[in-house]
Amino acid sequence: MGISCDRSHDKYDICLINAPTVLDPTSSTFFVADPTSFTEHIRPHPRKWENSLMSRIREVTITSSSGPTSPKCDVQHNLPALVFSLGGYTGNFWHEFNDMFIPLFITVNSFFPDQDIVLVISRAADWWVRKYAELLQAFSTHRILNLDNDTATHCFPSATLGLISHGFMTVDPTLIPNSKTFVHFRALVERAYNHRSKHNNSPTTRPRLVMVSRTGNVGRVILNQAEVKRVVQEIGFDVIMFEPTPSTPLHQAYALINSSHAMIGVHGAALTHSLFLRPGSVFVQVVPIGLEWVAEVCFGTSARAMGLEYMEYRINAEESSLIEKYDKNDLVIKDPVSFRGKDWSEVGMNVYLKEQNVRLDLFRFREYLKRAYKKAKKFIDKQG
């Protein structure tokens, strides 16, 4: 039998069809000519442990066919197919990379190193394909086959269904045949966007710092942002305010951030733009109360892996808006780990991500920024 499915991992399932196969998109079914009767099902998305989310992922079927039961082939492909579903948290910039592009990088380098493929994607909305066009082309030069609206049958010499995840924002070189690392993933991102970016190469002695801004009723807003910006400028940085939206062209964001020397912001999905920083530049993550662990796994690990000068500014209780709602001896503030339990529960997310804003202690933050400035000056003297 030309298929095998590995369901031993807690983050993902993956199925391999090592034989010619026919895809009928209307039923999300791959047919494999085989006299043995078999059927396999897979939801090709790397958040297997989230049952509620996975229930929304379109199931793909692999089944045997013979003679008249095998569908006729409308489109013949000479390249293997890689099949996966967006679904999940599409639209969240961090999840786009954590759940999609990093697992896609791992999977391609695990099964298709130096080989072109056809991407077969479920829930690939037109806006999403346009937004990530440059990055998608770094994986495949061929038109994406949209599993949800294609009606023609497609023939492939083989197919892989599912994406491999090594954990949050992680590439484990010991688990990839060609020992690729997160640095290699960052290099792929650079190749995708560097050709369209217009770097600011004008001579400067003041490091450029991108301050990621959050506004509105979204949580984790810097309530004294204007004063913080003034302090950052007084330290010696040229400050560029950056508040990305879903429609912000990524090549423009890349050009801005890649030509800067430092970046700072409160923990949030927009800090995923740190992937655009040059190795050696400074990345400061402001960490609100209760977000120490998630700040590390979402951005700390990847920042170090990319060779950034990574710094964390962990706020005190007095710098959190939660102090206005809860007593300072309440578990919410005194012991967030005990409050939310071992799991990152909905309660913890609501309190620490959505209810909490920050008002930075300008004196304390100034002393911290001085160290960041020294690192940025060293970088600008070396890299420009």
Disulfide bonds with the S-S distance in Angstrom:
Cys5-Cys15 2.07
Cys73-Cys155 2.16
